[in-house]
């Protein structure tokens, strides 16, 4: 277990030690350390409120990432992942919910590690890295679907 990593979930389906395992593997792969990292698996309503309050976006989203230190090597941040939006995306793209939750976790860590998806070329670079990592790590973060 990574001492400075905290995982919370709005339900008991998330396997927290597997989230720790994934973050540990990503930590080695992306070469970062963790000062403090909170990963929050939440519902669509809560992430909508966060999105509106902090980003002025009046809608739900699948993930929100906050980097408190600005550093991409020593992470201090929070990741919010909407279980509701992840489920919708998994159905839309015909992938398992476990796969979508891994993808979102990886996506958040990539943002904290300095990857960006605003410009087209950066988005392509980030998506390629995200897909490579998703293919490397194929274990469940969810007890059952």
FENURZI-V492019 format. One record per backbone hydrogen bond with DSSP energy under -0.5 kcal/mol. NH is the residue of the N-H (numbers start at 1). CO is the residue of the C=O. E is the energy in kcal/mol with one decimal. If there is no record, write none. Layout:
BEGIN
((NH;CO;E) (NH;CO;E))
END
This chain:
BEGIN
((3;1;-0.6) (5;2;-1.5) (6;37;-2.9) (8;39;-2.6) (10;41;-1.9) (15;141;-3.2) (16;14;-1.1) (18;15;-1.0) (19;15;-1.5) (20;16;-2.4) (21;17;-1.9) (22;18;-2.7) (23;19;-2.6) (24;20;-2.5) (25;21;-2.2) (26;22;-2.6) (27;23;-2.6) (28;24;-1.6) (29;25;-2.4) (30;26;-3.3) (31;27;-0.8) (32;27;-1.4) (33;73;-3.5) (35;33;-0.6) (35;75;-2.9) (36;75;-1.9) (37;4;-2.6) (38;77;-2.0) (39;6;-3.0) (40;38;-0.5) (40;79;-3.4) (41;8;-3.0) (41;39;-0.6) (42;40;-0.7) (42;81;-3.0) (47;43;-2.1) (48;44;-2.0) (49;45;-1.8) (50;46;-2.1) (51;47;-2.8) (52;48;-2.4) (53;49;-2.8) (54;50;-2.7) (55;50;-0.6) (55;51;-1.4) (56;52;-0.9) (57;51;-1.9) (58;56;-0.5) (59;57;-1.4) (64;80;-2.2) (66;78;-3.0) (68;66;-0.7) (68;76;-2.5) (69;76;-1.1) (75;33;-3.0) (75;73;-0.6) (77;36;-2.2) (78;66;-2.2) (79;38;-2.7) (80;64;-3.0) (81;40;-3.1) (82;62;-2.3) (83;42;-3.6) (83;81;-0.7) (86;82;-2.3) (87;83;-2.1) (88;84;-2.1) (89;85;-2.6) (90;86;-2.5) (91;87;-2.0) (92;88;-2.5) (93;89;-2.8) (95;90;-2.3) (100;96;-2.1) (101;97;-2.5) (102;98;-2.2) (103;99;-2.6) (104;100;-2.4) (105;101;-2.2) (106;102;-2.7) (107;103;-2.8) (108;104;-2.5) (109;105;-2.0) (110;106;-2.5) (111;107;-2.1) (112;108;-2.2) (113;109;-1.6) (114;111;-1.6) (115;110;-2.8) (123;119;-2.8) (124;120;-2.1) (125;121;-2.0) (126;122;-2.7) (127;123;-2.7) (128;124;-2.3) (129;125;-2.0) (130;126;-2.8) (131;127;-2.7) (132;128;-2.3) (133;129;-2.5) (134;130;-2.5) (135;131;-2.1) (136;132;-1.2) (137;133;-1.9) (138;136;-0.6) (143;13;-3.1))
END
